[in-house]
Amino acid sequence: WASTGALYAAFAISAAGLPPLAGFLGKGFVLDAALAAPLTAVTWTVVLVSSLGILIALARAGTTLFWAGQDESAATAAAAPAHPAQRLALGGLLLLVIANAVFAGWLAQFAQSTARQLAERRPYIAAVLGAKPVAPLWTPRQGLKK
């Protein structure tokens, strides 16, 4: 039961965007990008207040779930051992969250290069259609061309 609570706490920290897990890195990238936006203060306020709200909600849910008084049937059900597949899934998810934080620099570079490629439309069009685009065989107004 304690390991489930510890996993919940780790996932809540990541979801709320607290350091050192990956949620904090993503929030940091958003706040850094907001510096160039015209409404920087509004963006920062929304991001930080929503993170605080998420943290409060998850903390309340965790205390209600793990520390609140439970009746005897709920305590018996909660004390039942988890299925090995459930433990494996939670452990794997935690490893992915940690790996996301460890490889954040590489992932950020990958995401930025992907965004750069998506913003440059001409190389994509050339790669898909070739150097000289061909006329479509079907158009909405003319239908299928013969």
Steps between C-alpha positions, in 0.01 A plus 500: 500500500786736580660438160174592328491825696861574410427438132196726523713774656764469226240519225325792671830690524563442131147596396510818709827603338726497803873435469686271433258301285402556139191711568725775633713496186197533276364783710841668485499480120154656485601781736819561304309519171250739660776758552478592131118517499312827536303381805788358702356586841163346417660182370725465803207562734279243330774234492611548861151534648379192311804307627415605855139392447610162365733452797225585750248272327740206483611549862139502618417194293807320634423577862140395454602179328796396714460662844131563558314268733361203311240252604608140554393368157688778319810442713488126421462567128782755509732257679455236229819454299508657157509281194854459362393660171384809690831525682689454175294768325549753779871424525542535124313827500719633779811397306369688196437813708852483641649431154310801369674716761843344443488536121324837504776678308495250216119493496487881490739511205297234322173689561653829383639347182165334434319833550749670269435238231124540538530878466701471176234390255691517170743209568206285614296582190800428279563169675139387464411633156844505342687797358220583255149450644252320277137595453254302715291230337191607694370840607184585692356713219603298196496152643721229355710614205535275199 
